[in-house]
């Protein structure tokens, strides 16, 4: 096992440029949160029949998700929304559909259907770890453990990282890690907790520290992806897949970092991860436009480029998680609380499909993959999930599925 070290002091802290923007206390009432959740539930109800045996596509067309089989990296975001809906309403209709979908995830992992990538973390955390934590479902537990066993086969010992995509021998993908993977690691921490076997945790810990060291740049922005030589462990180069340019900062990547590093902190208790999370969050906040919802790449701070509301929702969840981890004396803690609430209010007021009957998405104006012309200025199912999670976090002391 590699003994990875990283040093958060090597990353610069910009501080918060416009401290007045997020320095003033921002309140949100329970009424407001319940109204916003009411809209989410209405949209879920509208799609519940359609998305029982099938799942929403990753992104919409004209705000409408088509139904797909359980084959994408994104299908669990819908199941996760059903578990959130069950938690906040206690209505069995959500649990029934979610449990049906757990069986689909069980078959998917048993039959190895489109699971040759690191996103089994997203898939099995939100569908099955959630089911196990909420209801003790043993099929869900076993399926999630099988997914964790599959995920660790992507680990390169010398490089100390999990390869993101593709076959482990594919020269184009070999040794490539991506910032998004931070969100796949909780599956491994959970697997160690329930089995007592520390190997999952050690792999996750090694990976997150390598990501901290190489994916996060000196100025606290992030590469989307980074290549390591898996045979020697030598760091090679960073580049982008979904961002504007190799040296720009893809907004959703930064948001995956803002949420993913604090999640690893919770499990491995390495304070440097929190120091890093603050720096990358400040970088993000310093590039938000007036309405607090980021452009799809942080190289853009004004003008006509598309926003990515899904990145905004992920960042809001990340900051709310950071608020739970930071001491009251931390100078940035209140900024993150205020910024998260401002983002959530802005999403609710200007980015939801509340009055659009045909739409089965919830958040508008997300971008899946601009360069690939996929899901540009559409709803993305993970954006809907994280928006809902952010509201549930404001409603109650939410116990994480992550
Ligand atoms: N994890 C892939 C994406 O964020 O688009």
Boltz pocket constraint, residues with backbone or C-beta under 6 A from the ligand:
constraints:
  - pocket:
      binder: B
      contacts: [[A, 180], [A, 242], [A, 252], [A, 368]]
      max_distance: 6.0
